[in-house]
Amino acid sequence: MGVTRRQLLWAGTGIGVAGTLAACSGGSGDSKGNAPAGGTNEKPRTGGTLTVGALGKAAAITRDPHGTQANESDYLIISLIYDTLTVPGDTSNTVPRLAASWKPSADLKTWRFTLAEGATFHDGTPVTAEDVVWSLKRLRNTPAGSARLPGIRPESIKAEDTRTVVLYSDYPNADLPLLTRLTTFVLKKDTKDSRLATAPGTGPFKLDWYRDGNARLVRNDHWYGGNALLDAIEVKIFESPQAMANALLAGQIDVASNVGAVAARTAGTRKDIQVLRRPNDMAMPIVMRTADGPFADPQVREALRLAVDREAMVTQVLSGYGTVANDILGTGDPAFAKDIPQRKRDIAKAKQLLAKAGFDTSKTYELLTTEDIAGLAESATLFATQAREAGVKIKVVKQDSKTFWDATWLKGDLYTTYWGTNDSVIFFASKTMLSDAGQNETGWKNTAFDQAYRSAMATTSTTERGKLLHQLQEIEHAESGYLLWGMADGIDLAGSAVRSLPKLPGYGRVQLEKTWLAR
């Protein structure tokens, strides 16, 4: 299960209805994250090698674009070599990449994607619709493929001609293009698993060498999207944020990717170091199982949401590098319902709700967590302290990553999780909250929520869609199994010469074709 979880974490998704329903076209330069990291107006330069540090463990290395990507270093390398069909953008959250345009049928069930003109693999052979169909079917046939392309069966992916791929959805889906941001890396048709390590991609960089999670990538001078500015990118794997931050401070790397608040606080005093913050980058909700168990009663879940001190969580866990949240996932979505009243701490009401629900306050309940990302275990510990004021005794249990994703995720009564795909309310609705969602983390089933989602996906009216999305969020805020206390900023550290690092969350932050060096 950790396979899909990590890939969903990385792949930022979300789209405005106007950007989806219209036939989109254009290049990949619509990424809002490409302002110079130093805030200068210098003219971009070509050349040079950018050395990027990324987190990972040697034991978890993978070379399969559709497989387990437990390491950020692996995902960075794969994302630079292989293109997805679409990527995050600025004016709409999904813009063209390998797919130059897309258009739906009137009933929103059939979508035609036209491939970019002149797209080739690194070996010079053209990218065809058959290559894309084969790649999407391979992706869809992975163990958790239905969650990656929900509503799309393998036999519903077809090539209409050499440049047109057709996807047939089982139900109307106005946001289907956002799914093509979800690890839809394209390989050559019939690539054997034994050849994945050297399989040519279509991206802005191509592999020069790879050793034990470290790699050197060189510019692809024949990339259909235009040439990247850097000559090369070297990726170095680090097992801890602190080791990566130390390497940056020592001048051994140019960028420390997703390094966390502690390192940012330390580096903030250095004038030669840039601290890049990406708002709404990481959600770290507490998950309460709704299907059964001690938190199935909505009054108990409401009590826990009222017990948390959100401001203290942001201040202490995130060192202030974040914002208070309101138990609704998808905070970066333009459709996020900011008018829903912010839930605030109310210990007296929490106690009343627990008593009314007959909650057993004599027991101690386990809150399961991991140390997969900075601050996650700390958030569990602080919440346990806060909940005790409402009479709820919680014991924090730390699990190793494998045990957690195999035994706890999707099954536990109370646990922490994390998501880096926060630019879409619909993403979370479809992936984690529908009754039949592939990653229904809380075991939640709500008929009104399901109906609002299906109706939103079936409408082309912006006004009606907005009302339905608001309804989704109202139901989620009131009844779901999520306690989302805050949003963490994504934080990269960079040397003074680095320019135009991406500022988008999720998949957007690995788009480095416009990054350059002022040296």
Helices and strands as residue ranges (DSSP letters): H 2-10, H 17-21, E 49-55, G 58-60, H 72-81, E 86-87, E 95-96, E 99-104, E 110-115, H 129-140, H 145-148, G 154-156, E 157-161, E 164-168, H 176-179, G 193-198, E 205-211, E 214-219, E 232-238, H 241-249, E 255-256, H 261-267, E 273-283, E 286-288, H 298-307, H 310-317, E 322-324, H 347-357, E 364-369, H 376-388, E 393-398, H 401-403, I 404-408, E 414-416, H 425-428, I 429-433, H 447-457, H 462-479, E 482-483, E 486-495, E 498-499, G 506-510, E 516-517
